[in-house]
Each structure stands twice: as C-alpha cells, then as structure tokens.
Amino acid sequence: MVSKSALMNLTRYLAVYWGRAGVRVNTLVFAGVFADQDREFLRAYLPKVPLGRMADPTDYDGPVVFLMSDASRYMTGSTMVVDGGFSAM
C-alpha cells in the first residue's frame, strides 16, 4: 500500500511540474489478472473482489485507450482505479 500511495503522490507532483509544458500525467491502478493461478490462491483472492473474478487483460483496454485519447485531454494528476472493486473492500 505504501508503494501505491507513493505512485499516486508522484503522479500529482509530476502533473504540476510538467503541466505548463502540456504534459499530462495520470496513473492506472489495476488488480490481478487471471493467468491460471492455482485454486488455493483464487479461493483466497476472489472473495476480496466485489465483481467476483480476476481481470482479463482486455478489461484494461478501455481505460488505456481513454487516457491516450483526446477524451482525457483535460485530465492530469489523476488516479484511475480499474480493479473490479478490490480497493473498495
């Protein structure tokens, strides 16, 4: 959790530092991606995710495309959480 907090604060700092140069800085927070993890791991992990499953790699395509597009051109210093609700628990 400390490293996640550090990354979020670095994002805000860099957004302010580079903002006048037109550089946007945002962070995506992801959760676990399903890659044939063993049953024991899944039994412990899945109850912590409100959507009840691990991510498929394609679940992250939309947020990445959004941040790369002009649709997010006025967005900087932000953290976008795409974790199936994991951080809400």
N, C-alpha and C positions, 0 to 999 in steps of 0.2 A: 504494500500500500504506500510505503514511503516513496518508492521509485515512481509510482503513478502520480502522486502528488507533485513530485519534483518535475516531472514531464509537463504537467498541467501549468505549473508556475513558469517554467521555461517558455512554454508556448505564449503565455501572456506577455512575458518580458520581451521576447523576440518580436511579437506583433507590434508592440510600442516602439521598439528600437528600429525596426525596418519599415514601419508603416508609412512614413513620409516618402520613402523610396518606392512606394507602391507594391511592396511585397506583403502578401497575406500569409499568416502562419496560423494553422489550426491543427488540432490533434484528434485522431480517431482512437477511441478506446474499444477494443474488441474483447470477446470472450473466447473460450475454447472452440476449436474447430474439430469436428469429428474426423478421426483418422484411424478407425478400427481399434480404439482403446479397449482394454480388457473390461470384462463385466464388473469387476470389483471397483475399478475407477468410476465407471458410469453409474454404478449404484450409489456411490458417494457424491458424485458431482451433479447429476441430474435433478435431485430434489432442491438444489440451490438455484435452479434456473426456472423462473416462472413459466416460460414457454415450454419447458419440459424436454428440451433437446439441445444438443450442441449445434453449433453453426455449421452450415455447409459453406465452403469457400465462396460460393456465388452470393451468399447473403450480404457480403460486403461490397459487392459491385456498385450498387446504387449510391451508397454514401460516398464512395471514392469518386465516382463519376460526378456527383453533385459538387464536391469540393474542387474538382478540376474544371468545372464549367463556370460560365458567367452567371449562372443562377446563384452562386455564392460570392459574387464579386464584392459585396459589402460586408462580408463576414471575415473577421480576423480576431485572433486571441481566444477562440472558442474551442471547447472540447465537445465532440460529438460521441455519445455513448451508443454503441451498437452491440449489445451483449445479451439479448434475449431476456433482459430484466435482472441479470445476475447481480448487478450493483444495487438494485432496489431492495434486495433481501437483507 
